[in-house]
Amino acid sequence: MALTHCPTCSYQNDSSQKSCAQCGHALDGANKAPIRTLSGKFRFLGVVIIAIAVIGTVLGTWWGPPGLLPGVAFYMMANFLEPSA
């Protein structure tokens, strides 16, 4: 027999009871945490931020160093493509 506390009067009730024996407060779901959901604007903002991060990662991987420093890319290509003596 597990006991649960009433959130209103703190009376110890049997966990099988649907209401408090002392004050009559409903005990269904009293110990469950509420489920929090994001509203539409925050959900949209999260999707936009994730999309920008993914696009930035892909573009930075493909065009990052050669796009920012083309001289370094040409220098590296010249050193790697030069035939060995």
MODELLER restraints for C-alpha pairs under 7 A, 6 or more apart:
rsr = mdl.restraints
at = mdl.atoms
rsr.add(forms.Gaussian(group=physical.xy_distance, feature=features.Distance(at['CA:1:A'], at['CA:14:A']), mean=6.68, stdev=0.5))
rsr.add(forms.Gaussian(group=physical.xy_distance, feature=features.Distance(at['CA:2:A'], at['CA:14:A']), mean=6.07, stdev=0.5))
rsr.add(forms.Gaussian(group=physical.xy_distance, feature=features.Distance(at['CA:2:A'], at['CA:15:A']), mean=5.55, stdev=0.5))
rsr.add(forms.Gaussian(group=physical.xy_distance, feature=features.Distance(at['CA:3:A'], at['CA:12:A']), mean=5.94, stdev=0.5))
rsr.add(forms.Gaussian(group=physical.xy_distance, feature=features.Distance(at['CA:3:A'], at['CA:13:A']), mean=5.42, stdev=0.5))
rsr.add(forms.Gaussian(group=physical.xy_distance, feature=features.Distance(at['CA:3:A'], at['CA:14:A']), mean=4.75, stdev=0.5))
rsr.add(forms.Gaussian(group=physical.xy_distance, feature=features.Distance(at['CA:3:A'], at['CA:15:A']), mean=5.33, stdev=0.5))
rsr.add(forms.Gaussian(group=physical.xy_distance, feature=features.Distance(at['CA:4:A'], at['CA:12:A']), mean=5.57, stdev=0.5))
rsr.add(forms.Gaussian(group=physical.xy_distance, feature=features.Distance(at['CA:4:A'], at['CA:13:A']), mean=5.32, stdev=0.5))
rsr.add(forms.Gaussian(group=physical.xy_distance, feature=features.Distance(at['CA:4:A'], at['CA:14:A']), mean=6.24, stdev=0.5))
rsr.add(forms.Gaussian(group=physical.xy_distance, feature=features.Distance(at['CA:4:A'], at['CA:15:A']), mean=5.57, stdev=0.5))
rsr.add(forms.Gaussian(group=physical.xy_distance, feature=features.Distance(at['CA:5:A'], at['CA:11:A']), mean=5.50, stdev=0.5))
rsr.add(forms.Gaussian(group=physical.xy_distance, feature=features.Distance(at['CA:5:A'], at['CA:12:A']), mean=4.65, stdev=0.5))
rsr.add(forms.Gaussian(group=physical.xy_distance, feature=features.Distance(at['CA:5:A'], at['CA:13:A']), mean=6.15, stdev=0.5))
rsr.add(forms.Gaussian(group=physical.xy_distance, feature=features.Distance(at['CA:6:A'], at['CA:12:A']), mean=6.50, stdev=0.5))
rsr.add(forms.Gaussian(group=physical.xy_distance, feature=features.Distance(at['CA:6:A'], at['CA:20:A']), mean=6.31, stdev=0.5))
rsr.add(forms.Gaussian(group=physical.xy_distance, feature=features.Distance(at['CA:6:A'], at['CA:27:A']), mean=6.80, stdev=0.5))
rsr.add(forms.Gaussian(group=physical.xy_distance, feature=features.Distance(at['CA:7:A'], at['CA:30:A']), mean=6.99, stdev=0.5))
rsr.add(forms.Gaussian(group=physical.xy_distance, feature=features.Distance(at['CA:8:A'], at['CA:25:A']), mean=6.98, stdev=0.5))
rsr.add(forms.Gaussian(group=physical.xy_distance, feature=features.Distance(at['CA:9:A'], at['CA:23:A']), mean=6.93, stdev=0.5))
rsr.add(forms.Gaussian(group=physical.xy_distance, feature=features.Distance(at['CA:11:A'], at['CA:22:A']), mean=6.89, stdev=0.5))
rsr.add(forms.Gaussian(group=physical.xy_distance, feature=features.Distance(at['CA:13:A'], at['CA:20:A']), mean=6.35, stdev=0.5))
rsr.add(forms.Gaussian(group=physical.xy_distance, feature=features.Distance(at['CA:13:A'], at['CA:21:A']), mean=6.85, stdev=0.5))
rsr.add(forms.Gaussian(group=physical.xy_distance, feature=features.Distance(at['CA:18:A'], at['CA:26:A']), mean=6.05, stdev=0.5))
rsr.add(forms.Gaussian(group=physical.xy_distance, feature=features.Distance(at['CA:18:A'], at['CA:27:A']), mean=5.30, stdev=0.5))
rsr.add(forms.Gaussian(group=physical.xy_distance, feature=features.Distance(at['CA:18:A'], at['CA:28:A']), mean=5.88, stdev=0.5))
rsr.add(forms.Gaussian(group=physical.xy_distance, feature=features.Distance(at['CA:19:A'], at['CA:25:A']), mean=5.34, stdev=0.5))
rsr.add(forms.Gaussian(group=physical.xy_distance, feature=features.Distance(at['CA:19:A'], at['CA:26:A']), mean=4.29, stdev=0.5))
rsr.add(forms.Gaussian(group=physical.xy_distance, feature=features.Distance(at['CA:19:A'], at['CA:27:A']), mean=4.97, stdev=0.5))
rsr.add(forms.Gaussian(group=physical.xy_distance, feature=features.Distance(at['CA:20:A'], at['CA:26:A']), mean=6.42, stdev=0.5))
rsr.add(forms.Gaussian(group=physical.xy_distance, feature=features.Distance(at['CA:20:A'], at['CA:27:A']), mean=6.49, stdev=0.5))
rsr.add(forms.Gaussian(group=physical.xy_distance, feature=features.Distance(at['CA:66:A'], at['CA:73:A']), mean=5.25, stdev=0.5))
